[in-house]
Amino acid sequence: MTLLSDLYGKQIITTTGNKLGLVEDVILDFETGSIANLLLTKIENLTRAQNTAAELRKNSVAYERVRNVSETIIVSTSK
């Protein structure tokens, strides 16, 4: 089991080796009780953006893409 607090600050890397960035924040799905997205920026920065939806797409990684969490977070390359 991964603790939510363990995700913050971890590097996100794709299975092909591309570095996407660090986990700055997370979005939770309260209906399912699971993590929905890892954010590469603070949520406050996204809510202040002019085009919030586009910034969210650009700065988030769907948690369903996560393949492994250890020193880094490995995600599949497909969106």
C-alpha positions in Angstrom: 0.0 0.0 0.0 1.3 3.4 -0.9 0.6 6.3 1.4 -0.6 9.5 -0.2 2.2 11.5 1.6 4.8 9.2 0.0 3.9 10.4 -3.5 4.7 14.1 -3.0 8.1 15.1 -4.5 8.7 11.9 -6.3 9.9 12.0 -9.9 7.5 10.7 -12.5 9.2 8.8 -15.4 7.6 7.0 -18.3 8.4 3.4 -19.1 10.5 4.7 -22.0 12.6 6.9 -19.7 11.1 10.3 -20.2 11.0 12.5 -17.1 7.7 14.2 -16.7 8.3 16.1 -13.5 7.7 15.9 -9.8 4.5 15.2 -7.9 3.4 18.5 -6.5 -0.2 17.6 -5.7 -2.9 15.0 -6.2 -6.5 14.9 -7.2 -8.6 12.4 -5.3 -11.8 10.6 -6.4 -13.9 10.8 -3.3 -16.6 8.5 -4.7 -14.2 5.6 -5.2 -11.7 6.6 -2.5 -8.8 6.4 -4.9 -6.2 8.7 -6.4 -7.4 10.1 -9.8 -4.4 12.2 -10.9 -0.9 13.1 -10.0 -0.2 16.8 -10.6 3.0 18.3 -11.8 2.1 21.7 -10.3 0.2 22.8 -7.2 -3.5 22.8 -7.6 -3.6 26.5 -6.7 -1.6 27.3 -9.9 -4.1 25.4 -12.0 -7.2 27.1 -10.6 -5.6 30.5 -11.2 -4.8 29.7 -14.9 -6.8 31.3 -17.6 -7.6 28.0 -19.3 -7.8 25.6 -16.3 -8.9 22.6 -18.3 -6.0 22.8 -20.7 -3.5 23.4 -17.9 -4.9 20.4 -16.0 -4.5 18.1 -19.0 -0.9 19.4 -19.6 0.1 19.1 -15.9 -1.5 15.9 -14.7 -0.9 12.2 -15.1 -3.9 9.8 -14.7 -3.1 7.5 -11.7 -4.3 4.5 -13.8 -1.1 4.9 -15.8 1.1 4.2 -12.7 2.9 0.9 -13.0 5.3 1.2 -10.1 6.0 3.4 -7.1 9.4 3.2 -5.4 12.1 5.9 -5.4 10.4 7.2 -8.6 7.0 6.7 -10.1 6.9 4.7 -13.3 4.0 5.4 -15.6 2.9 3.9 -19.0 3.6 6.1 -22.0 0.0 6.0 -23.3 -2.4 8.7 -22.1 
